[in-house]
Amino acid sequence: MPLHLQVSSHFRQNIVSGALKPGDRLPSARTLARDLRVSRNTVDAAFGQLRSEGLIVRRVGAGTVVAPDATSAAPFAQVARSRHPEARPAQQSGSDEAIIPEP
């Protein structure tokens, strides 16, 4: 599974499950890319996917946060995930190793 889908899947699961709540701040793209040892473009692609699903809001200078209405967007995220099975978490796809450790 492409790295950006692993990253977006991880955050999607945590938002949909309630582990991340509306207003919770996500790490900056630069920090997350450094911590995961991936390109910043990879993180930007993952965050772009989550933003298009209505799960996060990115504000220049203010950071990235879980969208205030993320819980109402969650069903759309579920539909997006079902339409793109490659976006399923690495653990479900048969891979033993995911790029992002579970919290």
C-alpha positions as CSV (number, residue, x, y, z in Angstrom):
1,M,0.0,0.0,0.0
2,P,1.4,3.5,-0.8
3,L,2.7,5.4,2.1
4,H,0.3,8.3,1.8
5,L,-2.6,5.8,2.0
6,Q,-1.1,4.2,5.2
7,V,-0.8,7.7,6.8
8,S,-4.3,8.8,5.8
9,S,-5.8,5.4,6.9
10,H,-4.2,5.7,10.3
11,F,-5.6,9.2,10.9
12,R,-9.0,8.3,9.4
13,Q,-9.3,5.3,11.8
14,N,-8.4,7.4,14.8
15,I,-10.9,10.2,13.8
16,V,-13.8,7.8,13.0
17,S,-13.2,5.8,16.2
18,G,-13.2,8.9,18.3
19,A,-9.5,8.6,19.4
20,L,-9.0,12.0,17.8
21,K,-11.8,14.4,18.5
22,P,-13.0,17.5,16.6
23,G,-10.5,20.3,17.3
24,D,-7.6,18.0,18.2
25,R,-4.4,19.2,16.6
26,L,-2.4,16.9,14.3
27,P,1.3,17.2,13.9
28,S,2.7,19.5,11.3
29,A,3.4,17.9,7.9
30,R,7.1,18.7,8.4
31,T,7.3,17.1,11.9
32,L,5.2,14.0,10.9
33,A,7.4,13.5,7.7
34,R,10.5,13.7,9.8
35,D,9.2,11.3,12.5
36,L,8.0,8.8,10.0
37,R,11.0,9.2,7.8
38,V,9.0,9.9,4.7
39,S,8.8,12.8,2.2
40,R,6.8,15.8,3.2
41,N,4.9,15.3,-0.1
42,T,3.7,12.0,1.2
43,V,2.2,13.6,4.3
44,D,0.8,16.4,2.3
45,A,-0.9,13.8,0.0
46,A,-2.3,12.0,3.1
47,F,-3.6,15.2,4.6
48,G,-5.1,16.3,1.3
49,Q,-7.0,13.0,1.1
50,L,-8.4,13.5,4.7
51,R,-9.3,17.1,3.9
52,S,-11.2,16.1,0.8
53,E,-13.1,13.6,3.0
54,G,-14.0,16.5,5.4
55,L,-12.1,14.9,8.3
56,I,-9.5,17.6,8.8
57,V,-9.1,21.3,8.3
58,R,-5.7,22.8,7.4
59,R,-5.0,26.4,8.1
60,V,-1.7,28.1,7.2
61,G,0.0,29.3,10.3
62,A,-2.6,27.6,12.6
63,G,-1.9,24.0,11.8
64,T,-4.0,21.0,11.0
65,V,-6.9,20.0,13.2
66,V,-9.7,17.4,13.2
67,A,-12.7,19.1,11.5
68,P,-15.4,20.4,13.8
69,D,-18.0,18.3,11.9
70,A,-15.7,15.3,11.4
71,T,-18.2,13.0,13.1
72,S,-20.8,13.9,10.5
73,A,-18.2,13.4,7.7
74,A,-17.3,10.0,9.1
75,P,-19.9,8.2,7.0
76,F,-18.4,9.8,3.8
77,A,-15.0,8.6,4.9
78,Q,-16.4,5.1,5.2
79,V,-17.8,5.4,1.7
80,A,-14.5,6.7,0.4
81,R,-12.6,3.9,2.0
82,S,-15.0,1.3,0.6
83,R,-14.5,2.7,-2.9
84,H,-10.7,2.6,-2.5
85,P,-9.9,-0.8,-0.9
86,E,-6.2,0.0,-1.3
87,A,-6.7,2.7,1.4
88,R,-7.4,0.0,4.0
89,P,-5.0,-0.2,6.9
90,A,-1.9,-2.3,6.3
91,Q,-2.8,-4.7,9.1
92,Q,-6.0,-5.6,7.2
93,S,-4.4,-6.0,3.8
94,G,-2.2,-8.8,5.0
95,S,1.0,-6.9,5.6
96,D,2.6,-7.5,9.0
97,E,4.2,-4.1,9.1
98,A,2.7,-0.6,9.0
99,I,4.5,2.6,8.8
100,I,2.6,4.1,11.7
101,P,2.5,2.4,15.1
102,E,-0.8,2.1,16.9
103,P,-1.3,4.6,19.7
